[in-house]
């Protein structure tokens, strides 16, 4: 029998503030252990937290981006639990009155449709430290540099139906936070982490199945793998007559499996109560409007503009607009090339392929947008053919110079003189009388043979369009 999968995601976004959410300690990544932890982060007696206003600003911006309710009165709470990397014995977070209420995110599915995923809330909280197990034999080290780092936890409704939808949602959140520049979204450095809540039930059953939480998955690929593994694990247990135990699990990337971490707590276990050292945060309409006035063009709006302004397909527009840097690179290429379709083909095709192959971000591309735009111009003005452009592109990637310099150095300028091409075509026809006779007797597929011979004779430099036109005329005896 078939099963219905129900997934909800909790996404932890590290906000790009210079200091921590309740202290003046730095948040820079990569510092030596315990060099960015002050008395407040260490939970020393007598110290008091002071709320970082920049974190509030960034949280409100995110709320506006997902069309959410903004909590004009939000309250911080203590979430009590013991763990070695939590010196205070509690985490300052938000429970009943978060800064961001109900909102929504639209994701593009593989079949071309758009699915709306509701966001339950997004609340501010402090991060814990980090336990280090591998560096110490038989012991555990604790690094408190992350303790107190500001997080925005984005909680979705359980409305995702499979791992691909979950990844699409996660990528959309990543796109929004990087457009807003409220986080760098670097999953490898922990700037964005995901907890996936997975359950299954029979189709039509109104009651959700018992869920398991997969904790702290730090890449899109691992999120998909972890969810798919967990779905199969649930199905096997239930179809064998067993029961799912509500628990928190970890994903082991090397073994491609999840394993039990601890039993899953519920809210009562944490003994939430209002944080007595922090007043409620009160914001007014003017504060929200000031932030709204500074909001950038967001991915959905940019995608819609790309469709209307540049005539791109929905797919191309969505892919380009998903990444802020890639979208700007594309627009810079178009500014030079004046050809949106060719520009999108080169940016999404050859350029993206080499960036992915070399594990580079768009900003690290050795080919500037202006140079790629110039290359496209040389295709359009028939200086080079599309095939020649591939060679020039490779030279640009390898640092051989600007497009025009490479074209000149490699002698790649396309032959467009009609009389020169006619001479090449005449030589090909004269050298292949049998094939000419067969073509004229009805074997149209031989046309490709003649094109290939002409291009070979011209060493690939004849204009393919002109070769085709002149060959047709000559072979038809015109």
Secondary structure, 3 states (H helix, E strand, C coil): CCCEEEEEEEEEEECCCCECCCCCCECCCCCCCCCCCCCCCCCCCCCCCCCCHHHHHHHHHHHHHCCCCECCEECCEEEECCCCCCCCCEEEECCCCCCECCEEEEEECCCCCEEEEEEEEEEEEECCCEEECCCCCCCCEEECCCCCCEEEEEEECCCECCHHHHHHHHHHHHHHHHHHCCCCCCCCCCCEEEEEEEEEECCCCCCCCCCEEEEEECCHHHHHHHHHHHHHHHHHHHHCCCCCCCEEEEEECCCCEEEEEEECCCHHHHCCEECCCCCCEECCHHHHHHHHCCCCCCHHHHHHHHHHHHCCCHHHHHHHHHCHHHHHHHHHHHHHHCCHHHHHHHHHHHHHHHHHHCCCCHHHCCCCHHHHHHHHHHHHCCCCCHHHHHHHHHHHHCCCCCHHHHHHHHCCCCECCHHHHHHHHHHHHHHCHHHHHHHHCCCHHHHHHHHHHHHHHCCCCECHHHHHHHHHHHHCCC
